[in-house]
Amino acid sequence: MTEPNPKPCVHLVAGARPNFMKIAPVVRALRRDGRLDWKIVHTGQHHDHNMSQVFFDELGIPAPDVQFDCSGGSHASQTGRVMQAYEGHCAADRPAAVVVVGDVNSTLACALVAKKAGIPVAHIEAGLRSGDRRMPEEINRIATDAISDWFFVTEPSGVEHLRHEGHAEDCIFHVGHVMVDNVMHQAWRLADEGAGGLDTEVIKAVVGPHYGVVTLHRPSNVDDTRVLAGIVGALNEIAVEIPLVFPVHPRTFASLKLLQGEGIQLSDRVHLMPPQAYMSFLNLWKDAALVLTDSGGLQEETTALGVPCLTLRDNTERPITVEQGTNTLAGTDPARIRTLALQRLRESRRRSEQGEGARRPPLWDGLAAVRIVNILASQLT
């Protein structure tokens, strides 16, 4: 009796917490589909003490099958260490395909290893472009797409970028967004299970039902004390109108400490708290009247749930969040930030009073991972 052929196995590569949020829907879809086996490869790019089994249980995925320790160092040294670690693993456990997500160093490193080993590469969130090559993430996106075999795209601008760069039409798939899949799934869970016990329930009780949320972590905003001082001034003015809750990234906290030494500090109406676990943070921002952020992912998540968002950057690689969503580019000029924040708050109140629903881009329906897995299974089986 002949043994049945084993299922093709794909490696799902993740290097940082946001990557796991993007592969979680893919894992759920792979389980339901059943045509492919899969293994989770954690490069350890971001060493996070909160990356415990509780975190994986929260996302509904198992702990990684393999984990490297590639945190820290320069972009070049980290990329090199991930390549060395993953090359050895690929040689010992050769997959049918490698799935990379987003734009972190691990994304590019593992794509390079796979491609040089003759293993097909699938890139989730392909085609996103900010046009700003000073951003390390932009270089990672461009280089990863240059060597990928299948492109899973979140929005029409990504399709156009890939076409312009000369990629074959039959390898480009507009599937929607796995980050949106995840936030919708987790929001449903939060509604079912309740928020009791989450840290952010305490702060919500303190600030009341009408509040804003702030996140800042990009070096261009937090490492330049002149820029950060301007943003602090704008936040203090906005906080006169509405209390703000600010889960502070460690590098941002260090920069705020430096500003304090110069006599510049946040108002006591800006409530600082430590970085939050995924569900706790979702519980906070989903009910906010306004989110002010420099995060790419949060631009998309707020659009998915219809929360007004002000992006403190001059550009975005996610233009659909501005064109069809709830996002507005504010830049870093303090006067512009304050003006746009107050304008968005007025609009938010008006929409709420009139019962207007938020717009959601096409295919941002919670089924992107199902489409991705169906395409991968069709290609590999």
ABEGO torsion letter per residue (X at the ends): XBBBBBBBBBBBBBABAAAAAAAAAAAAAAAAAGABBBBBBBAGABBBAABBAAAAAAAGBBBBABBBBABEEBAAAAAAAAAAAAAAAAAABBBABBBBBEABAAAAAAAAAAAAAGBBBBBBGBGBBAGBAABAAAAAAAAAAAABABBBBABAAAAAAAAAAGBBAAABBBAEBAAAAAAAAAAAAAAAAEABGBAAAAAAAAAEABBBBBBBABAAAAABAAAAAAAAAAAAAAAAABBBBBBBBAAAAAAAAAAAAAGBBBBAABBBBBBBBAAAAAAAAAABABBBBABAAAAAAAAAAGBBBBBBBABBABAAAAAABABBBAEABAAAAAAAAAAAAAAAAAAAAAGBBBBBBBGBAGAAAAAAAAAAAAAAX
